[in-house]
Amino acid sequence: MAKEDGITVKKNEDMPEWYSQVIIKAELADYSPIKGCMVIRPNGYAIWQKIMDFFNERIAKMGVSNAYFPMFIPEAFFKKEAEHAEGFSPEVAWVEKKDEEGQKLALRPTSETIMYDSYSRWIRSWRDLPLRINQWCNIVRWEVSDVKLFLRSREFLWQEGHCVYETEQECDKEVMMILEEYRKVVEELLAVPVILGKKTEKERFAGAKYTTTMEAFMPDGKALQMGTSHNLGQGFAKVFGISFLGKDEKSHLPWQSSWGFSTRLIGAAVMTHSDDKGLVLPPRVAPIQAVIVPIIFEKTKDAVLKEAEKVKKELHDFEVKIDLREEYSPGWKFNEWEVKGVPVRIEIGPKDVEKKQLVLVRRDTGEKKIIKDSEVKMEVKQLLDDIQKSIYDKAKKFLEESTVKVDNWDDFMKAIGKRKLVLAPFCGEEECEDWIKDKTGGATSRCIPFNQEKIAGNCVQCKNKAKFWTYFAKNY
Amino acid sequence: MAKEDGITVKKNEDMPEWYSQVIIKAELADYSPIKGCMVIRPNGYAIWQKIMDFFNERIAKMGVSNAYFPMFIPEAFFKKEAEHAEGFSPEVAWVEKKDEEGQKLALRPTSETIMYDSYSRWIRSWRDLPLRINQWCNIVRWEVSDVKLFLRSREFLWQEGHCVYETEQECDKEVMMILEEYRKVVEELLAVPVILGKKTEKERFAGAKYTTTMEAFMPDGKALQMGTSHNLGQGFAKVFGISFLGKDEKSHLPWQSSWGFSTRLIGAAVMTHSDDKGLVLPPRVAPIQAVIVPIIFEKTKDAVLKEAEKVKKELHDFEVKIDLREEYSPGWKFNEWEVKGVPVRIEIGPKDVEKKQLVLVRRDTGEKKIIKDSEVKMEVKQLLDDIQKSIYDKAKKFLEESTVKVDNWDDFMKAIGKRKLVLAPFCGEEECEDWIKDKTGGATSRCIPFNQEKIAGNCVQCKNKAKFWTYFAKNY
C-alpha cells in the first residue's frame, strides 16, 4: 500500500485533517463539487442502513409507521408558528418556481409544518390517536459552505418522528421512550456514550415546550448533539387546527412530539473510535465484520483457498469477505482493511492449514491471537462482542475524564480553555447563557442532565440562584 | 361504515375518480396543499418498503451497493451532455440560492451528472470496475400541477442505479439483467404483467445509446411505463472525464448503464387489481395479509378472543392483525378491511369456536370458505398464493385481450380509438412517430418488444419499409 493511501497525520496533532482523511480513505464519504454538500459512499451508506434497520424495528414495536411527506413547504406554513419560523428562517433555501398560487416554497429544514397540515385533516376523534409517524428523508439547511463530512452539510439524511397524543402524560412518556431508543442506537450500536438531559430555554427547539437531548463528547474536546426528542406542547396543534373529539364528545387540542437524528451519528462514531491507522468501526454496524486474507504461495494455494472458503462458510452468521485479489500482497491488504476499519482480520497461510489454526487480528488494539480453526465461530463472536464493548468502555472513560465539575467562574473558564465538558451550577436564564458564550468564545449549554445532584448556591456566572447542574462545552 | 367511507363510483364508469377514492380511502396516499405533490401515508409507504427490501436483496447479489449523492446539481453539469440537458430542461426546478461560485443549482430530475462527476475521481483502473451503485431518493420534475396519486407528481420517490463497465458486452448483459429484476418486482411482487422491449429512437432516454423498458397496460386503456434500464454507451464517460487504465496499461473509456423505477409502481398495482369495493392488494406486498375479525357477544367474548389469539399465533409467518375495536360492528369492520385491501379476512364467532372452524373470505373474489381451525396455517398460505396468482392471471388476460395486432392504418386508428394496445409494423423513424401521435391525439410508441415475430411489408403509417413490430397506445 502506498504511503499516501494511509492516514498521513496523527489524530492528536491535526484532528480535522485526520478526520477527513479517515473518512475519505475508508471511502465512507466524499466531498462534492457543490459547496457545503457531501456524497455518502457505499461503505458509509451501509452503516446508515444498519442504523435504519435497527431503529425501524424498534419504533415499529412502539406503533410508529413510516411515511413520506413533500419536501416543499409553503411559506405560509412556516409563518404559522412564529417562534419556529424565526428559528429556521436564516437556514431556509427556497425554490425559484412558485406554486400555482404564487406562493414561495422552501426545501424542508424540518417537516413539522407540512406534516401537521395533513394531520389536521386526518385526526377527527380519539379513535385516531395516538398517531405516530416517522419519515426517513433528506433535509436542507443552508448553513456555512464549509462542509464537515457527516457532521455539518447543507443537505443531510435523517429521520423525523411526529406523534400526536390525547394527553400531556402520554406525550411526556413517549418523548422519553424515544430518547431511550436513541440512546440504544448510539450506545449499543455505535458504541458512543452519551449524556441524556433537557436543553436549556435558549437551546430548546424553536416552537417546542421542551427539548430532551443526548450529547456526546468528541476527542477534540467538542460536544456533539446526537439527537433530540421534543414535547411540542399544544402550540402547533393550535395554529394548524389539529383537534379531536374526545370520549367526552367535546373538542380538544392534542399534544405533540417530534424527534430526529441524522447521518451525523456516523461522524460521531468515526471520530470517537478511529485511530492513526484509519477507521475503527463498531462491529455491530461494520458492513464487513471480518475479512479473511489468504496467504498465497503457488504450491499451497489450493489448500489455503479451500480453508478460507471453509472458514467463511463456518462464519455465515457474520458479514465476512475473503480477499482473493492476486494483484496485491498480504501486507498491502492488511493495511487496506485497517484503513477501512474491518473489526477482525483472519489470516490463513500454509502453516496455519497444516496446524489447523487461524490467526485473528483485532482492529481496535492490533492484538493477534492464534486459534484452532474448529473454534473460529465462537472465537470470532467473542472477539466482535469484546471489540464492541471495549471501544465503548474506552470512549466512556474518555467522557468521564473529560468532565470537570466546577462551582466558580475561574475554574469554569480554565476548564473550557482546556476543552473540557464542564458541569456547573446554572440559573437557566437566556441572557446569562449568551454572556457565557460570549466570554468563553463559543461555549454553549449542552444539557441539563436528568441525573442531577443536589444543588445549592449560585449560578457559576451571574451569581443569581442556581437552578440546576448544566453541562457546557464548545460544540459542533 | 358510512356510505361516504366506501367507494362511491364504479371503476368502469369514472376511473380517475374511482382511482383517487380507492387510494384516499385505503389511506395509501393523500393530496398535498402543494400543487403537484402528494403525501405517501403509512399504508402506501409500507408497500414501497416491501418493494425496496425485495429489490435491495436482489441487487446486492449482483454486487450493487447503495449510496447517496447530493440533490443539488450545478447547471454546468447538466449542460455537459447536450441531449440530456435538452431532454430534462423543461422540467427542472432551480434553487434560489446559488452556490459560492454563483452557479445555479437544480433539484435532481435524475442523477447521472452529479454521480458521474464523482465517478470520474473514483475510477482509476480496471481494478475499480465494474462499479455498481444504486440510490433511493426523491426526484423533482416540475410537470403539470395536476397530480395523479403515485402516477404523476412533481416530487416522487425512486431508485436509480448507475453502473460502469470495462466492456460493451458486460454493460449490455447487465442492462438486461436489471430489466429482468424489474420484471420480477412487477410481475412476481405486484402481480402486474408487463411487456419487455426497447424504446424507439424518439422515446429513448436523453443521452442513452438505447433504452429498454417494461410496459404495463392499465384498465382504462392507457399504457404505463413501469421502469427503464439504459445502456448509456460512452457518451457520459467522455464528457465527465471517466476513464480507466486497462490491463493493457492503456487508457480506455468505460461503458455505463442507468436504470430506475419509482413509486408509480404502486399506482399501477392499485389500478390493475382494485374493484368497486376498494383496494385489492397483491398478498406479497400487503402490509396486513390477513385480518381476524372476532364476532363478539358478551357471553362468549372470552372464548372467541382466546381463539383469535391462538389463530394469530398460528399464523406468525404472515402479517396478521386482530381487529379488537369494540366501537365498531363486525359488518362495519368487514367493509373497512375491504376498502383497505387486506387479502384475507378471518371471521371467528361463537359457533365457529364450538365447531373448531374458521371462516376465510378472500378479498379478490369475495368467496367464503369454512375451514378446520387446525388447518388455518396451510389454508391461509394457499389462499394468499392463490390470490397472488389469480389477480396476476386476470390482469394478464386483460392485457392479452387488450392487445390488437394490425397491419394497416384504418385498423390502427380504430384500435387506438377503442383504447387498445396496438401492435403494428413500424419504420422506427422519429418523424413518422410524431405524425402518429398527432393523428391519434396522443398515442405514442411504448416499446419494440424483444419477442418479435417475423416482419415483412411496410410501416403502418408512412408506408416505408417496416423495421419491427412496435406497441403503440395512449399512455400516462
Interface residues (C-beta under 8 A of the other chain):
Chain A: D30 S32 P33 I34 K35 G36 C37 M38 V39 I40 R41 P42 G44 Y45 A46 W48 Q49 S65 N66 A67 Y68 F69 P70 M71 F72 I73 P74 F77 A93 W94 V95 E96 K97 D99 E100 E101 L105 L107 I114 D117 S118 R121 W122 R127 I133 C137 N138 V140 W142 S145 R154 E155 L157 R325 E327
Chain B: D30 S32 P33 I34 K35 G36 C37 M38 V39 I40 R41 P42 G44 Y45 A46 W48 Q49 S65 N66 A67 Y68 F69 P70 M71 F72 I73 P74 F77 A93 W94 V95 E96 K97 D99 E100 E101 L105 L107 I114 D117 S118 R121 W122 R127 I133 C137 N138 V140 W142 S145 R154 E155 L157 R325 E327
